């Protein structure tokens, strides 16, 4: 059942008034593939705009807090923790891991996905002058905890 549709099939915000406040947590990831020389420039701090990972991390945190402004039917949430990790994988890829937490009446999957996505977009924006061929891929929820629907863990064998 699609929870964002009413009985006539019209879009609406889910009513969470009667839902219990519980601990909720979600993690999402994204990857950015690039030329090896682009990744080396980022790692060596040679980018003229500064610390690419730091800027992308801040952008992801800011985006998680504004998810309800970007995704029309998301509730505004009082997030209690937003963490982003960016690290190189191999010679041509950056993995972004976003984790969001709160005690509330609805989950934080969209906030984690938004954080990972905007961090990836920021990385692209900062490096596009030297590598327009970067690819953002593999944006997905890795896990969620809490809420009525219970816990979820992504299949480790899922395509990347």
C-alpha positions as CSV (number, residue, x, y, z in Angstrom):
1,X,0.0,0.0,0.0
2,X,1.3,3.4,-0.9
3,X,1.0,5.5,2.2
4,X,1.2,8.9,0.5
5,X,-2.1,8.4,-1.4
6,X,-5.5,8.8,0.0
7,X,-8.5,6.6,-0.8
8,X,-9.1,8.5,-4.0
9,X,-5.5,8.2,-5.1
10,X,-4.6,11.8,-4.4
11,X,-1.2,12.6,-2.9
12,X,-1.2,13.6,0.8
13,X,1.2,13.8,3.8
14,X,0.9,10.7,6.0
15,X,-0.8,11.5,9.3
16,X,1.6,10.5,12.1
17,X,-0.4,12.1,14.9
18,X,-1.2,8.7,16.6
19,X,2.2,7.1,16.0
20,X,4.4,6.5,19.1
21,X,7.6,8.5,19.4
22,X,10.4,5.9,19.1
23,X,14.1,5.8,18.3
24,X,14.7,5.7,14.5
25,X,17.9,5.5,12.5
26,X,18.8,5.1,8.9
27,X,22.0,4.8,6.8
28,X,22.3,5.5,3.1
29,X,25.2,5.5,0.7
30,X,26.3,7.0,-2.6
31,X,29.4,6.6,-4.8
32,X,31.1,9.0,-7.1
33,X,33.4,7.5,-9.7
34,X,36.0,9.7,-11.3
35,X,39.3,9.7,-13.1
36,X,42.2,8.5,-10.8
37,X,44.0,11.8,-11.1
38,X,40.9,13.6,-9.9
39,X,40.8,11.5,-6.8
40,X,44.5,12.0,-6.2
41,X,44.0,15.7,-6.4
42,X,41.2,15.5,-3.8
43,X,43.3,13.3,-1.5
44,X,46.4,15.4,-1.8
45,X,44.5,18.7,-0.9
46,X,45.4,20.2,-4.3
47,X,41.9,21.4,-5.2
48,X,41.8,25.2,-5.5
49,X,38.4,25.4,-3.8
50,X,39.7,23.7,-0.7
51,X,38.9,20.5,1.2
52,X,36.4,18.8,-1.1
53,X,35.4,16.1,1.5
54,X,34.8,18.8,4.2
55,X,32.6,20.9,2.0
56,X,30.6,17.8,0.8
57,X,30.2,16.6,4.4
58,X,28.7,20.0,5.4
59,X,26.5,20.1,2.4
60,X,25.1,16.6,3.2
61,X,24.4,17.6,6.8
62,X,22.7,20.8,5.7
63,X,20.6,18.8,3.1
64,X,19.4,16.2,5.7
65,X,18.1,19.1,7.8
66,X,16.2,20.5,4.8
67,X,14.8,17.3,3.4
68,X,11.2,18.3,4.1
69,X,11.8,21.4,2.0
70,X,13.0,19.4,-1.0
71,X,10.7,16.3,-0.9
72,X,7.1,17.5,-1.0
73,X,5.5,15.0,1.4
74,X,8.3,14.6,3.9
75,X,7.6,15.7,7.5
76,X,9.9,18.3,9.1
77,X,12.0,16.3,11.6
78,X,14.0,17.2,14.6
79,X,17.2,15.2,13.8
80,X,19.4,14.4,16.8
81,X,22.4,13.2,14.8
82,X,23.6,13.4,11.2
83,X,27.0,11.9,10.4
84,X,28.6,11.7,7.0
85,X,31.7,9.8,6.1
86,X,33.5,10.2,2.7
87,X,36.5,8.0,1.8
88,X,38.3,6.8,-1.3
89,X,37.6,3.3,-2.5
90,X,40.2,2.0,-4.9
91,X,41.9,4.5,-7.3
92,X,38.8,6.1,-8.8
93,X,35.8,6.1,-6.4
94,X,34.5,7.9,-3.3
95,X,32.0,6.2,-1.1
96,X,29.7,8.5,0.9
97,X,27.9,7.0,4.0
98,X,25.2,9.1,5.7
99,X,23.6,8.1,9.0
100,X,20.7,10.0,10.6
101,X,19.0,9.5,14.0
102,X,16.1,10.8,16.0
103,X,13.4,10.0,18.4
104,X,10.2,10.7,16.5
105,X,7.0,9.5,14.8
106,X,8.4,8.8,11.3
107,X,11.6,7.4,9.8
108,X,14.7,9.1,8.6
109,X,15.5,7.1,5.4
110,X,14.7,10.2,3.2
111,X,17.1,12.3,5.3
112,X,19.9,9.8,5.0
113,X,19.3,9.5,1.2
114,X,19.2,13.2,0.8
115,X,22.4,13.7,2.7
116,X,24.3,11.1,0.7
117,X,22.9,12.5,-2.6
118,X,23.7,16.1,-1.9
119,X,27.2,15.3,-0.7
120,X,27.8,13.4,-4.0
121,X,26.4,16.3,-6.0
122,X,28.6,18.7,-4.1
123,X,31.7,16.6,-4.8
124,X,30.7,16.7,-8.5
125,X,30.2,20.4,-8.4
126,X,33.6,21.1,-6.8
127,X,35.4,18.8,-9.3
128,X,33.5,19.3,-12.5
129,X,36.1,21.8,-13.9
130,X,38.7,19.0,-14.0
131,X,36.5,15.9,-14.5
132,X,33.1,16.3,-16.2
133,X,32.8,12.6,-16.7
134,X,32.2,11.7,-13.0
135,X,29.4,9.3,-12.3
136,X,27.2,9.4,-9.3
137,X,25.8,5.9,-8.6
138,X,24.6,3.4,-6.1
139,X,22.4,5.7,-4.0
140,X,20.5,3.5,-1.7
141,X,19.3,2.9,1.9
142,X,21.7,0.5,3.6
143,X,19.7,0.0,6.8
144,X,16.9,1.4,9.0
145,X,16.0,0.8,12.5
146,X,12.8,1.5,14.5
147,X,9.3,2.3,13.7
148,X,6.2,0.1,13.0
149,X,7.7,-1.6,9.9
150,X,10.7,-2.8,11.9
151,X,14.3,-3.0,10.9
152,X,15.7,-3.3,7.3
153,X,19.1,-4.3,6.1
154,X,20.1,-4.1,2.5
155,X,21.2,-7.3,0.8
156,X,25.0,-7.3,0.8
157,X,24.9,-8.9,-2.7
158,X,22.8,-6.1,-4.2
159,X,24.2,-4.5,-7.4
160,X,26.5,-1.6,-6.9
